[in-house]
């Protein structure tokens, strides 16, 4: 096989039982995509996933395996696959059989219409669990859409298709892989969404929980900050600092007004203390903005490092 056109990236964490079925489903695509490669990224699995992957790679030279030294998370695993992908189209996919490889031609067809990012939408997910699962999911996706300005129904779906030039170089940390469509859109990419199949996992248990929801929300705030203030943090911190300075000035003026016209001594009100607190906080935020500007310049000049360490590779 020459240079692949499609690179399928499959993060793996403790999915030994699912992997043979996933590989078998992927092989069904070979007749339509002879120039497709699959990159399994073992994210520090504690079961025998790496042994299963090695056996798969030995029998299928279209399969590459990247194995991390420990568990770095799904975002780092996707980034590890992107770094080793050779295709012009990059498609991440879950390894727990919730995503169906048969939907990949549909995603690729949308890219060929001129889109840069095609996101999967699992319409039938959470059937029968409206209040406990579906409603919170709808609310979360609505919140992400409002904050990012990119309206998608299912940010959490891993199955997405990207043009290589769009996804290469996108900084990925924390749980930020789900926000790639927003990153791409901010850079002028055309983003769309198509319905895809969804099947409950057959083996093991989900790695998602309440703690991940909190991490996603924090990463969402960080993504918005990076979009608007990454190259000008003084505007964010300085703006807050000036706002607190103004509040401190108003509190101080109120204290003086009460002292002059109502003979209310300053020790009789909390306004002087509040004034000092607001002025100090405002100064701290402005100085934080200055320091952030210095760090930002250092960041752009320093050598970028990847947030993972590879233990071994196969067929790379």
Order of alpha helices (4+ residues) and beta strands (2+ residues): beta-alpha-beta-alpha-beta-alpha-beta-alpha-beta-alpha-beta-alpha-alpha-beta-alpha-alpha-alpha-beta
